[in-house]
Amino acid sequence: MAFAMLYPYGKSILITGGSSGIGRAAAELFAEKGYTVWAASRHCEEKTEKIGSGEIISVKMDVCDEDSVKNCVEKIAGETGIGIVLCCAGMGIAGAAEDTFEEDAKRQFEVNYFGVLRVNRHVLPVFRNQGKGLVLIMSSVAGRVPLPYQSHYSSSKYALDAYAQALRAETKDFGIRVCIIEPGDTKTGFTDARKMSLPENSPYREHCESAVAKMAHDEENGVPPMKPALAALKASEKENPPVHITVGAMYKGVMALKRILPEKLFLGAIAKIYK
């Protein structure tokens, strides 16, 4: 009974974006707790590491490639099964909404949104067949609080929020649960990897560069990636985790303010932060 309560979805988890940042932190944390962790990423050395009472099996998978996802999920399902999927793969672009080229916005959604859909499309049949499973989506506070000069990043996360809530309703009767985790500023390689979509002659250039510098500073001084990873672990220990888990007291406060303040006042306050 104790085992079932601690591991209600079993002890095998697939983590996308599992080679760095929050994904890697989560892989190490889940392995220490006894899980078999399949850490998937585009660029990794395929190997097995023993950590704690569990292990991390690094596998290559590109969430933007249908065959790559299909083959990887089939491999994992055939070897250990899958009880949990934690979607951490993602990227960010910054720039004024007007300036952002369509191909940049499409790339943003291809990774952050369609990558999640693609993985879940192959994992969900596994969950249905076994009568249970947990979908964890590592999103962002930006998925409910729009960030100036990261409008398309925020949009991709907003889309995930609606998707996760609908998916939770659709899959409930199959024993599947869906939870979206919302970290705020987190110190990872995401900051240095952020892409800029900002023409030299942009009228927004000065404000955009200032806002992004503020974001980068806050991220570099943010929480370690282990904190949102721990939120994912705690969610995995619940038979019915909440729909949203916001990471950090400050960001829970932001969400509370969003609920109670007039929308115009709240958005004005966010704009001032990044002016």
C-alpha positions as CSV (number, residue, x, y, z in Angstrom):
1,M,0.0,0.0,0.0
2,A,2.8,2.4,0.9
3,F,4.5,1.6,-2.4
4,A,1.3,2.3,-4.3
5,M,0.8,5.6,-2.6
6,L,4.3,6.8,-3.3
7,Y,4.4,5.6,-6.9
8,P,0.7,5.7,-8.0
9,Y,1.8,5.7,-11.7
10,G,4.7,3.2,-11.4
11,K,8.4,3.9,-11.5
12,S,9.1,4.6,-15.1
13,I,9.1,8.2,-16.4
14,L,9.9,9.8,-19.8
15,I,11.4,13.3,-19.5
16,T,11.8,15.4,-22.7
17,G,14.5,18.0,-22.6
18,G,16.2,15.7,-20.1
19,S,19.8,16.6,-20.8
20,S,19.9,20.1,-19.3
21,G,18.1,22.6,-17.2
22,I,14.9,21.6,-15.4
23,G,14.7,18.4,-17.3
24,R,18.1,17.2,-16.2
25,A,17.4,18.3,-12.6
26,A,14.2,16.3,-12.7
27,A,15.9,13.3,-14.2
28,E,18.4,13.2,-11.3
29,L,15.7,13.8,-8.7
30,F,13.4,11.1,-10.0
31,A,16.3,8.6,-10.3
32,E,17.4,9.3,-6.7
33,K,13.8,8.4,-5.7
34,G,14.1,5.0,-7.4
35,Y,12.6,5.7,-10.8
36,T,13.8,4.4,-14.2
37,V,14.2,7.7,-16.0
38,W,14.3,8.0,-19.7
39,A,15.9,11.3,-20.4
40,A,15.2,12.3,-24.0
41,S,16.9,15.0,-25.9
42,R,18.1,15.8,-29.4
43,H,21.8,15.8,-28.6
44,C,23.0,13.4,-26.0
45,E,25.3,10.4,-25.5
46,E,23.1,7.4,-25.2
47,K,24.1,5.8,-21.9
48,T,22.8,4.6,-18.5
49,E,23.7,6.2,-15.2
50,K,23.0,4.7,-11.8
51,I,21.8,7.4,-9.5
52,G,20.5,6.6,-6.0
53,S,18.2,3.6,-6.2
54,G,17.2,4.4,-9.8
55,E,18.8,5.1,-13.1
56,I,18.9,7.6,-15.9
57,I,18.8,6.2,-19.5
58,S,19.7,8.9,-22.0
59,V,18.0,8.5,-25.3
60,K,17.9,10.6,-28.5
61,M,14.6,12.1,-29.4
62,D,13.6,15.3,-31.3
63,V,10.2,16.5,-30.2
64,C,9.9,18.2,-33.6
65,D,10.3,14.9,-35.5
66,E,7.3,12.6,-35.7
67,D,9.3,9.4,-36.4
68,S,11.9,10.2,-33.7
69,V,9.1,10.6,-31.1
70,K,7.2,7.5,-32.3
71,N,10.3,5.3,-32.3
72,C,11.5,6.5,-28.9
73,V,8.1,6.0,-27.2
74,E,7.7,2.5,-28.7
75,K,11.2,1.6,-27.4
76,I,10.5,2.8,-23.9
77,A,7.0,1.3,-23.8
78,G,8.4,-2.1,-24.9
79,E,11.3,-2.1,-22.4
80,T,10.0,-0.7,-19.1
81,G,6.6,0.8,-19.9
82,I,5.8,4.4,-19.2
83,G,3.8,5.7,-16.2
84,I,4.6,9.4,-16.3
85,V,5.7,11.8,-19.0
86,L,7.3,15.1,-18.0
87,C,7.5,17.5,-21.0
88,C,10.4,19.9,-20.4
89,A,11.7,20.5,-23.9
90,G,11.4,24.1,-24.9
91,M,13.0,27.3,-26.2
92,G,12.4,31.0,-26.1
93,I,12.4,33.9,-28.5
94,A,12.3,37.6,-27.6
95,G,11.3,40.6,-29.6
96,A,8.5,43.1,-30.2
97,A,5.3,41.4,-31.3
98,E,5.2,43.5,-34.4
99,D,8.8,42.7,-35.3
100,T,8.8,39.0,-34.8
101,F,9.1,37.2,-38.1
102,E,6.5,34.5,-38.8
103,E,9.1,31.8,-39.1
104,D,10.4,32.6,-35.6
105,A,6.9,32.4,-34.1
106,K,6.3,29.1,-35.9
107,R,9.6,27.7,-34.5
108,Q,8.6,28.8,-31.0
109,F,5.3,27.0,-31.3
110,E,6.8,24.0,-33.0
111,V,9.0,23.2,-30.0
112,N,7.0,24.5,-27.1
113,Y,3.5,23.6,-28.1
114,F,3.5,21.1,-31.0
115,G,6.4,19.2,-29.4
116,V,4.2,18.5,-26.4
117,L,1.3,17.4,-28.6
118,R,3.5,15.1,-30.6
119,V,4.9,13.4,-27.5
120,N,1.6,13.0,-25.9
121,R,-0.1,11.7,-29.0
122,H,2.2,8.6,-28.8
123,V,2.3,8.3,-25.0
124,L,-1.5,8.6,-24.4
125,P,-2.4,5.2,-26.0
126,V,0.1,3.6,-23.7
127,F,-1.6,5.2,-20.7
128,R,-5.1,4.2,-21.9
129,N,-4.1,0.6,-22.4
130,Q,-2.8,0.3,-18.9
131,G,-5.6,2.3,-17.4
132,K,-3.5,5.0,-15.8
133,G,-0.8,7.6,-16.4
134,L,0.3,11.1,-15.6
135,V,1.1,13.9,-18.0
136,L,3.2,16.7,-16.5
137,I,3.8,19.8,-18.5
138,M,6.6,22.1,-17.4
139,S,5.2,25.4,-18.5
140,S,5.8,28.9,-17.1
141,V,4.2,31.7,-15.1
142,A,4.4,33.4,-18.6
143,G,1.6,30.9,-19.6
144,R,-0.9,33.0,-17.6
145,V,1.0,36.3,-17.2
146,P,1.9,37.8,-20.6
147,L,5.4,39.2,-20.8
148,P,6.2,42.2,-23.0
149,Y,8.8,41.4,-25.7
150,Q,8.2,37.7,-25.2
151,S,4.7,37.7,-26.6
152,H,5.1,34.6,-28.7
153,Y,6.8,32.7,-25.9
154,S,3.9,33.6,-23.6
155,S,1.5,32.7,-26.3
156,S,3.0,29.2,-26.7
157,K,2.7,28.7,-22.9
158,Y,-0.9,30.1,-22.9
159,A,-1.7,27.5,-25.6
160,L,-0.3,24.8,-23.4
161,D,-2.4,25.9,-20.5
162,A,-5.7,25.6,-22.5
163,Y,-4.5,22.3,-24.0
164,A,-3.6,20.8,-20.6
165,Q,-7.0,21.7,-19.1
166,A,-8.9,20.3,-22.0
167,L,-6.7,17.1,-22.1
168,R,-7.4,16.6,-18.4
169,A,-11.1,16.6,-18.9
170,E,-10.9,14.3,-22.0
171,T,-8.7,11.7,-20.4
172,K,-10.0,11.5,-16.9
173,D,-12.2,8.5,-17.5
174,F,-9.2,6.6,-18.8
175,G,-7.4,7.0,-15.4
176,I,-5.1,9.7,-16.9
177,R,-4.2,12.9,-15.0
178,V,-2.8,16.1,-16.4
179,C,-0.9,18.7,-14.4
180,I,0.8,21.9,-15.6
181,I,3.7,23.3,-13.6
182,E,4.5,27.0,-13.7
183,P,8.0,28.1,-12.6
184,G,9.0,31.7,-12.6
185,D,12.5,32.9,-13.0
186,T,14.8,29.9,-13.0
187,K,18.6,29.8,-13.4
188,T,19.2,27.6,-16.4
189,G,20.8,27.7,-19.8
190,F,17.5,28.9,-21.2
191,T,18.7,32.5,-20.7
192,D,21.8,32.3,-22.9
193,A,19.9,30.2,-25.5
194,R,17.1,32.7,-26.0
195,K,16.8,33.9,-29.6
196,M,16.2,37.5,-30.5
197,S,13.9,38.6,-33.3
198,L,14.8,42.3,-33.4
199,P,15.5,44.2,-36.6
200,E,18.3,46.8,-36.4
201,N,15.8,49.6,-37.3
202,S,13.1,48.5,-34.9
203,P,11.3,51.4,-33.2
204,Y,11.0,49.1,-30.2
205,R,14.7,48.3,-30.0
206,E,15.7,50.3,-26.9
207,H,12.7,49.2,-24.8
208,C,13.1,45.6,-26.0
209,E,16.8,45.4,-25.1
210,S,16.1,46.9,-21.7
211,A,13.2,44.5,-21.0
212,V,15.2,41.4,-22.1
213,A,18.2,42.5,-20.0
214,K,15.9,42.7,-17.0
215,M,14.5,39.3,-17.7
216,A,18.0,37.8,-18.1
217,H,19.1,39.4,-14.8
218,D,16.0,38.0,-13.0
219,E,16.6,34.5,-14.5
220,E,20.3,34.5,-13.6
221,N,19.3,35.3,-10.0
222,G,16.3,32.9,-10.1
223,V,15.7,29.7,-8.3
224,P,17.8,26.6,-9.1
225,P,16.2,24.1,-11.6
226,M,15.8,21.6,-8.8
227,K,12.9,23.6,-7.3
228,P,10.4,23.1,-10.2
229,A,11.8,19.6,-10.6
230,L,10.7,19.0,-7.0
231,A,7.3,20.3,-7.8
232,A,7.0,17.7,-10.6
233,L,8.1,14.9,-8.2
234,K,5.5,15.9,-5.6
235,A,2.8,15.9,-8.3
236,S,3.8,12.4,-9.3
237,E,3.2,11.2,-5.8
238,K,-0.5,12.2,-5.9
239,E,-3.2,10.1,-7.4
240,N,-5.0,13.3,-8.4
241,P,-2.6,16.3,-8.6
242,P,-3.9,19.8,-9.1
243,V,-4.4,21.3,-12.5
244,H,-1.8,24.0,-11.9
245,I,1.2,24.1,-9.6
246,T,2.8,27.5,-9.4
247,V,6.4,27.3,-8.1
248,G,7.4,29.8,-5.5
249,A,5.6,32.0,-3.0
250,M,6.2,35.2,-5.0
251,Y,4.7,33.8,-8.2
252,K,1.7,32.4,-6.2
253,G,1.2,36.0,-5.1
254,V,1.4,37.2,-8.7
255,M,-1.3,34.7,-9.6
256,A,-3.5,35.8,-6.7
257,L,-3.1,39.5,-7.8
258,K,-4.1,38.5,-11.3
259,R,-7.3,37.1,-10.0
260,I,-8.3,40.0,-7.9
261,L,-7.0,43.1,-9.7
262,P,-8.8,44.7,-12.7
263,E,-7.1,43.4,-15.8
264,K,-6.1,46.9,-17.0
265,L,-4.3,47.6,-13.7
266,F,-2.6,44.2,-13.6
267,L,-1.3,44.5,-17.2
268,G,-0.1,48.1,-16.5
269,A,1.9,46.9,-13.6
270,I,3.6,44.1,-15.7
271,A,4.4,46.7,-18.4
272,K,6.1,49.0,-15.8
273,I,8.3,46.1,-14.6
274,Y,9.8,45.7,-18.0
275,K,9.8,49.3,-19.2
